Amino acid sequence: MPRADRSEPAAGDAAGRGDVLAERSEVLLDDDRRGAGAARDSDELWEEREGRNALRHVTGLGELQDVTEVEYRKVRLERVVLVGVWSSATSTQSQAEESLRELAALAETAGAQVCDGLLQHRYRPDAATYVGSGKAREIADIVAREEADTIIVDDDLPPSQRRALEDATKVKVVDRTAVILDIFAQHATSREGKAQVELAQLQYMLPRLRGWGASLSRQAGGRAAGADGGIGSRGPGETKIEMDRRVIRNRIARLRKQIAQMAPARDVKRGSRRRYGLPTVAVVGYTNAGKSSLTNRLTGASELVENALFATLDTAVRRARAKDGRLYAYVDTVGFVRRLPTQLVEAFKSTLEEVGEADLIVHVVDGSHPDPFSQIDAVNEVLAGIEGVGDIPTVVAFNKADMMDEAARGRIASLMPDAFVVSAATGEGVDDLRAAVEAALPTPNVHVSALLPYSAGALLSQVREYGKVDSVEYRDDGVMLEAQVDSRLAAQIVERSIG
């Protein structure tokens, strides 16, 4: 019995120890499970943190989307690469390089930093990408290396070529015309000048409108939209791009009407000069040739002078007095450039009319330019399209003599011996030019010989200012006048004469 008593607790102890071990194993298993779960939670936490800190590229974003038209009112060209194509049939390599340098000057005037300039020699521009697909990839690499954001092409690109080149290079592509339009928009100050520039911009923009997706969807017109789209979907039955074209055409019509309404004001000023017989000298020339500087030197005025292309867009009229006391006027006009966009020639036709109404033309040429005679040809090409210019006498003045070497002077003397070499900065040759201009001014065609009373001093002053006095004799009975005047002054002299 006692042994049996001792054996029962032993069996109970074994069972108890088994239960304890089972409980401990469950605890350890739970600890292992919790440890594994904690490890998994830690790994997921790190993955979440890494995923939160890393940037993931979303396909289709950040690539070149639809490149809209140049914002003509405020184009911002920062870093640009210039591209040109030349053919031996149309130009030489030196002419192509000079054209690209001029494009660089245009780009800098527009506010850009030129990173590189590239020329390609081929028979004709590629119909698809202007430079060819292989060269387009090379240009794309150069653009990426230079971190440029714009390509400027030294040509007038059709929309298809510009779009294809944009798709190949993944940056905006601007042609030569767009750069010139932007410069004009920056420099236009008067109401008429701004209207002329906007007209040229819209004419350039109209055939280049394009869009993608919804912008090309057609709105259903009338009852056709009622069943599908419901209220608010009925439209005029035209695409968005057609609506944009209609808005632009309406704006062009309004601008042309506004410019036409400004014509009477110009005619009044021009008619006033004609009424008083005031001779007019039109100062024309290539852009940045120094027309405004030379006009200031000739007249003593202080018109805007800036070392930039197209600094003068609005016509400025400045009076001058000849040595004999006769008054005449200088008209400072807008500068020209090679391949001046036809839109600008048409828009500024009212301004260029001043040249056709002038009595004398002073053609200012940049004498320091490597090829000044090509600039003369470019200006003459534009002047040929202005009515009446062919019959107006012209005086050619090579400006910037202080920057010319002896070889350039000798070349000008041999090719154009009648031209004047002047410097608006130093005054060299300006007196000779002024004397030639005054000698070429037209003289009034009415000869008068009359005795005027001393009370006709105001009339005599007008004769000195607007006519050509041959002789004046102060006598006891009055002033004996011999002069060449116009018909208006002649009638007044006859009315006031004695006897």
Number of C-alpha atoms within 10 A of each C-alpha: 6 6 7 9 9 10 12 11 11 12 11 11 12 12 12 12 12 12 12 12 12 12 12 12 12 12 12 12 12 12 12 12 12 12 12 12 12 12 12 12 12 12 12 12 12 12 12 11 11 11 11 10 9 8 8 8 8 7 7 8 8 8 10 14 12 13 15 12 15 18 11 20 15 12 18 14 21 16 19 26 25 25 21 21 20 20 15 12 9 10 10 13 14 9 14 21 16 14 15 21 15 16 25 23 16 20 26 19 20 24 16 19 16 21 16 16 18 14 16 16 15 13 12 14 18 13 12 14 21 23 23 14 15 11 14 19 15 13 21 21 13 17 22 14 9 14 13 21 17 23 26 24 25 24 17 14 18 13 13 14 18 21 19 18 25 23 20 19 22 18 19 22 26 23 20 20 22 24 24 22 23 24 25 27 24 19 17 20 14 12 12 20 21 18 22 27 26 23 25 23 25 19 18 18 16 16 11 15 14 18 14 10 7 9 12 14 13 15 17 18 14 12 11 15 17 14 8 11 12 11 9 8 15 17 15 12 15 14 17 17 17 16 13 14 18 13 13 17 15 11 15 20 12 14 19 15 11 15 19 12 11 14 13 12 10 14 11 12 11 16 14 12 15 13 14 16 22 23 23 26 27 24 24 27 29 26 22 22 27 26 28 28 23 25 23 19 19 20 15 13 15 12 15 11 15 13 11 17 24 22 21 24 21 19 15 15 16 19 17 17 14 15 10 13 16 20 21 20 18 23 22 28 22 22 23 24 18 16 13 18 17 14 19 21 18 14 22 22 14 17 21 22 14 19 25 19 18 21 19 25 23 22 22 29 27 26 25 18 16 11 13 18 15 14 20 18 13 18 23 18 15 17 19 11 13 16 13 14 20 13 10 13 13 19 17 19 24 23 29 24 23 16 12 18 11 9 9 17 15 12 11 19 14 9 10 11 10 12 16 21 24 24 24 21 14 12 15 16 17 20 13 13 20 16 12 13 17 20 11 15 17 14 15 17 12 14 17 19 17 19 22 23 18 14 11 14 12 10 15 20 13 15 22 19 20 22 28 21 20 14 10 14 11 13 11 8 11 17 21 17 21 17 21 22 24 21 16 12 22 19 12 11 22 15 10 15 17 14 7
